[in-house]
């Protein structure tokens, strides 16, 4: 497989993942994703932002989130985010520490 085709397939898979998380499974909370998988929608939006920055495209965290979420993070939270139990929040602290580094 040539590199262009590989890049196109990877981009298609990413778009499908984004669509699944943003349109079909809005019920799945970021905290649950982070606790179980070590990443969440915010991680994906940060990776998008970092990729843009690496290519010389100015993009801050909120702009990256808006690009990934298709709306502001505040709007997403208002529409879909639910309260997390103290237990889930404690698990999140561990998962975040183990999986997320500031870049």
Backbone torsions as a table, in degrees:
resi	resn	phi	psi	omega
1	UNK	NA	135.5	179.2
2	UNK	-78.8	161.4	-175.2
3	UNK	-62.1	-38.8	-179.9
4	UNK	-62.7	-45.5	178.4
5	UNK	-63.4	-42.1	177.7
6	UNK	-59.4	-45.9	179.1
7	UNK	-61.4	-42.5	179.6
8	UNK	-64.7	-39.8	178.6
9	UNK	-68.0	-41.0	177.3
10	UNK	-63.5	-41.6	178.0
11	UNK	-64.1	-39.8	178.7
12	UNK	-64.6	-40.7	178.2
13	UNK	-64.9	-40.7	177.5
14	UNK	-62.6	-45.2	178.9
15	UNK	-61.5	-38.4	178.5
16	UNK	-66.3	-42.0	176.6
17	UNK	-61.2	-46.4	179.1
18	UNK	-59.6	-47.9	179.3
19	UNK	-58.8	-44.0	-179.4
20	UNK	-60.1	-47.3	-177.5
21	UNK	-73.0	-34.6	-172.6
22	UNK	-93.4	-21.6	-175.9
23	UNK	-119.1	-36.0	-174.0
24	UNK	-99.1	-27.1	-176.0
25	UNK	-129.2	50.1	176.3
26	UNK	-66.0	-15.4	178.3
27	UNK	-73.3	-22.3	-179.8
28	UNK	-77.9	121.0	-176.1
29	UNK	-81.7	145.2	176.8
30	UNK	-56.1	-41.0	-177.6
31	UNK	-62.2	-37.3	178.2
32	UNK	-68.2	-41.3	177.4
33	UNK	-61.0	-46.4	-178.8
34	UNK	-63.4	-44.3	-177.7
35	UNK	-65.2	-34.6	-177.5
36	UNK	-91.5	-38.8	-171.3
37	UNK	-113.0	-13.8	-179.5
38	UNK	82.8	9.5	173.7
39	UNK	-154.0	164.1	179.9
40	UNK	-149.8	-172.8	179.3
41	UNK	-59.4	-37.8	179.4
42	UNK	-64.2	-36.9	175.8
43	UNK	-62.7	-46.3	179.3
44	UNK	-59.9	-41.4	179.5
45	UNK	-68.3	-33.9	177.5
46	UNK	-68.3	-41.1	177.7
47	UNK	-63.2	-37.1	175.8
48	UNK	-62.4	-47.9	179.2
49	UNK	-60.4	-45.9	-179.7
50	UNK	-62.0	-40.1	177.7
51	UNK	-63.0	-40.7	177.3
52	UNK	-63.2	-47.7	-179.5
53	UNK	-60.6	-39.8	178.6
54	UNK	-62.4	-23.8	179.7
55	UNK	-98.7	12.6	176.9
56	UNK	81.3	13.1	178.8
57	UNK	-93.6	120.9	179.0
58	UNK	-69.6	120.0	177.9
59	UNK	-154.1	123.9	176.8
60	UNK	-92.8	178.1	-175.7
61	UNK	-57.7	-45.9	-177.6
62	UNK	-66.9	-38.1	177.4
63	UNK	-66.0	-37.5	175.6
64	UNK	-63.3	-42.5	178.0
65	UNK	-64.6	-43.6	179.5
66	UNK	-62.1	-38.8	179.0
67	UNK	-65.4	-41.2	-179.4
68	UNK	-76.6	-47.5	-176.0
69	UNK	-74.2	-24.1	-174.9
70	UNK	77.7	12.2	179.7
71	UNK	-167.1	170.6	177.0
72	UNK	-68.1	155.7	178.2
73	UNK	-64.8	-31.9	177.4
74	UNK	-63.6	-42.4	178.6
75	UNK	-64.1	-43.7	177.8
76	UNK	-57.7	-48.8	-179.0
77	UNK	-58.8	-43.9	179.5
78	UNK	-63.0	-36.6	-176.9
79	UNK	-82.3	-37.2	-166.0
80	UNK	-127.5	-22.8	-173.9
81	UNK	-78.7	135.7	177.2
82	UNK	-111.4	165.5	177.8
83	UNK	-68.4	143.2	178.9
84	UNK	-106.3	142.2	178.6
85	UNK	-67.1	162.2	176.8
86	UNK	-59.9	-36.6	178.9
87	UNK	-63.4	-46.2	178.3
88	UNK	-63.6	-38.6	178.9
89	UNK	-64.8	-38.6	178.1
90	UNK	-66.9	-41.5	176.6
91	UNK	-62.1	-38.8	179.6
92	UNK	-61.7	-43.1	179.9
93	UNK	-56.2	-42.5	178.8
94	UNK	-67.4	-49.7	-178.5
95	UNK	-60.7	-42.4	179.5
96	UNK	-62.8	-46.4	-179.6
97	UNK	-61.5	-39.4	-177.0
98	UNK	-76.9	-25.0	-169.8
99	UNK	-119.6	-17.8	-173.4
100	UNK	-116.5	128.9	172.7
101	UNK	-122.5	143.8	177.7
102	UNK	-71.1	131.6	-178.1
103	UNK	-120.2	NA	NA
